[in-house]
Amino acid sequence: MDNKTKRELRGKAQSIQPTVRVGKSGITEQLIDEIKSQLSNKELIKIKILGCDKNEVKLIATELSTHTKAELIDVRGNTMVLWKKG
């Protein structure tokens, strides 16, 4: 994906609220299924990762991106944005 498209998607993501939260249970099959379901409906989703430091957030973001076969658009603080063409 080129930088222009990522920039546009980041702009769209600013106006949406997180619809998925990763809690103390971490990454589970149910969480991955929920993310896949939302990506198929919306294409662009925001995920809030609770109770982690920066390094853990980036690792979780990369892992979720891999498991869901979605493009990691942005990671800021404890929030990440995933996109998958529907």
N, C-alpha and C positions, 0 to 999 in steps of 0.2 A: 504494500500500500504506500502511496506517495504521501509526502508531507502535507500537501495542500488538502487532500481528503481527510487526513488525521486532524488537521487544524479545524476544518469545517465540522467534523464530528465532535471535537472538543467543545466547540461553540454551542452546538445543539445540546450537549450533555449538561451545560451549565444550568439550563432551565428545568431539568428533570430532577426528581427526588430519588434517593436510594430506595430500591424496591426489594433488595435482598440484604440480609445481614448475616455475616459470618461471626458466630459467637464462640463460646468456649469449647463447643463440640468440634470445632474445626471443619475440615472438608469431609463431608459425608456423601454417600450416594444420593440421598434425598436432596441435599443441597445442589449437587451437580445436576440432577434431574430438574429441579426447580429453575435453575439458571438456564438450562437448555430450553425449557418450556417458554420462559419469558423471552429469550432471544428469538425463538421462532415466531412469537407474537409481535414483538416490538423492534427487533433488530439491535437497538441501542439501550443498554441498561446500566444503571449505576449500582454499585455494591459497596456497602459499608462494612469494614472489618473492625471488629471491636476487640479491645484489650491487647493490642500488639504494638511493638515498636516498628520503626521505619523499615528495618531490614526484613522483619517477618512479613510485613505487609507486601513488600515487593516479591518475596518468595511465594506467598499465598496467591498473589495476583498472577504470577507466571504459571503457577500450578493450575489455577482455575482456567486460565486461558488455554492451556494445553488440554486439560480434560474435556472442555466444552468445544474445542476446535474453533474458538472465537479469537478475534483480533483484540489485543490489549491496546486500548487507545490512550489511556492516561492513568497515572497513579498520583494522587495528591493527598498528603496526610494519610488518613485511614480510609480513603475512598478511592475506588477504582472504577473505570469505565470499560465495558466490553461491547464489542460490535460484531455481529455476524450477519452476513447478507442472507436475507430470507428467501 
